[in-house]
């Protein structure tokens, strides 16, 4: 069983719910070591003090805050323990907010909440069931891992989940990434884009997708360990032709997606390998766009000019 990382209580009006907090997620990846390429020896680092030049044991390492004038303020464990925060041991419910108003950009790590002891079971179930029957999240404050955060309380598979959030000043302004406002989209282009979206509409089922990069990397590691040839790459190079006619390209995408789904394949797999009819349909529909983008034959140059004038 996982180990609780925090113990405290949810303050729900006049009701107190004792709980334990557990990490709800874990990242799975292949762990690498830094090594000397010549002989595979591990690269190790020493913690050296910049003042006396001596190596410092981990037990003597603390936290310091550097002031603007260069002074280093060393903080002791008691300094953190004595912070006047009610959220250190209590998850305060601030208000209940509509779920559809919470931008996923604010969401961070998730934690499972478990009732701590018998008496906490009934109020835990009461809050869980009340949230389950609404379209609301409980907005709370909590202090976890040496920082206070906003968070959401919601339900997942009969369990209360604490979803830590970023503060508003931690979300960067997005205006720099916005495209130029003078870009115009034709009705036909938007209609075809919406048609493609509708073709790939489905129920959210993350179990049908897999980390293919990690699987491929594991095969490479196993092959090198066994001294056998590395597995050949099945990745197809993307075509570099410029798309001039968006409607034609999107129409080809819709036809390919329909053919792929008709064949019983999921959208997580490569369309080119799933369905030969989809590949042929895409090739036929995308042919005008490819001809317009090609620059070899004079006839193709003329077609490109015409296509450019039309799109303008």
Long-range contacts (C-beta under 8 A, 24 or more apart in sequence): 4-114, 5-111, 5-144, 5-145, 6-111, 6-144, 7-89, 7-116, 8-88, 8-89, 8-90, 8-91, 9-89, 9-90, 9-91, 10-90, 10-91, 10-93, 10-113, 10-127, 10-140, 10-153, 10-160, 11-90, 11-91, 11-92, 11-93, 12-93, 12-123, 12-127, 13-93, 15-123, 15-126, 15-127, 16-123, 17-115, 17-120, 17-123, 17-124, 17-127, 18-115, 18-116, 18-117, 18-119, 18-120, 19-91, 19-113, 19-114, 19-115, 19-116, 19-120, 19-124, 19-160, 20-113, 20-114, 20-116, 21-111, 21-112, 21-113, 21-144, 21-162, 22-111, 22-112, 22-113, 22-114, 23-109, 23-111, 23-112, 24-109, 24-110, 24-111, 24-112, 24-156, 24-161, 25-109, 25-110, 28-211, 28-214, 29-214, 30-214, 30-217, 30-218, 30-221, 80-146, 83-143, 85-143, 85-148, 87-141, 87-142, 87-143, 87-148, 88-143, 91-140, 91-141, 91-142, 91-151, 91-153, 91-162, 92-140, 92-141, 92-142, 93-138, 93-139, 93-140, 93-153, 94-139, 94-140, 94-141, 95-138, 95-139, 96-134, 96-136, 96-137, 96-138, 96-139, 97-136, 97-137, 97-139, 98-135, 98-136, 98-137, 99-135, 99-136, 99-137, 99-154, 100-135, 102-137, 102-152, 105-166, 105-171, 106-150, 106-165, 106-166, 106-168, 106-171, 107-152, 107-163, 107-164, 107-165, 107-166, 108-149, 108-163, 108-164, 108-165, 108-166, 109-163, 109-164, 110-161, 110-162, 110-163, 110-164, 111-144, 111-161, 111-162, 111-163, 111-164, 112-159, 112-160, 112-161, 112-162, 113-153, 113-159, 113-160, 113-161, 113-162, 114-159, 124-160, 127-153, 127-160, 128-155, 128-158, 128-159, 128-160, 131-155, 131-160, 186-247, 188-247, 189-246, 189-247, 189-250, 192-246, 192-247, 192-250, 192-251, 192-254, 193-250, 195-250, 195-254, 196-250, 196-253, 196-254, 196-257, 199-254, 199-257, 199-258, 199-261, 200-257, 200-267, 202-267, 208-266, 208-268, 209-266, 209-268, 210-268, 234-273, 236-270, 236-272, 239-290, 241-289, 241-290, 241-293, 241-294, 242-293, 243-289, 243-293, 244-289, 244-292, 244-293, 244-304, 244-307, 244-308, 244-311, 245-288, 245-289, 245-292, 245-307, 245-311, 246-311, 248-285, 248-286, 248-288, 248-289, 249-285, 249-286, 249-289, 251-285, 252-281, 252-282, 252-283, 252-284, 252-285, 252-286, 253-282, 255-281, 255-282, 255-285, 256-281, 256-282
